[in-house]
């Protein structure tokens, strides 16, 4: 930290000495009791300016310290808030894990019995009969509930990564293969846009990253009608790798963007609200982030939705 008080005192001394010398050069004489007091007045004037400069410098130094202290407090408050959010999330996940485990134990076995019984009864009726359709409905809803329990268990379980080196092109190719059935069934087109050749090296759990991208492609396909377009993009930006899924659909309303990654928040009639929340956890576990990129969709002038998965590049020498 600069010693503004010392520099202020030196500046005051310099100004006082210069003014005193200038007055002497101009022949100005000051007397006190009939005796010359020019140099006494000059010394008093100079020392006063030095004191004033010292006090001004002290004030500037104190303000500088106060700004640094305020910045430190603000940074610590941010770190404390982040720690509190992490602790709250861990506590919430622990409670959710206990709840999911209890549900799985108490509900899954009866669900299995209900499903098996409905499937058995279904075989005794023809497809045209109402009883056959009712049994099929029971089987479908039982499978949906079992899937919800599985999603709860997966979300409550800590994310364990199996890290290995992988090229961006490898991850994109894997996602494209996995998404073929979804895009074919929904009659949408999936395009790949790689702003690189093989791409930089990543150190990731390739299966989980592909799972995140596949989930984003599936969400986009469900939001589009037949003939829609989805783009799977890959680019380098600010030393990181950005994998994006964009579409030319209706996009994400601004009112939903703040809550879209919250657990159990969903706009789908039969959604669980855990897909994007789980995807964001996987992104954070890799030291990256999952975010919405407004105005970067695949439609005209960036219309549509665009989700970006930002991942750090592998450290040099890991290949």
ABEGO torsion letter per residue (X at the ends): XBBAAAAAAAAAAAAAAAAAAAAAAAGBBBBBGGBBAAAAAAAAAAAAAAAAAAAAAAAAAAAAAAAAAAAAAAAAAAAAAAAAAAAAAAAAAAAAAAAAAAAAAAAAAAAAAAAAAAAAAAAABBAABAAAAAAAAAAAAAAAAAAAAAAAAAAABBBBBBBBBBBAAAAAAAAAAAAAAAAAAAGBBBBBBBABBAEBBBBBBAAAAAAAAAAAAAAAAAABBBGBBBBBBBBBBGGBBBBBBBBABAEBBAAAAAAAABBGBBABAABAGAAAAAAAAAAAAAGBBBBBBBGABABBGGBEBBBBBBBBBBBBGAX
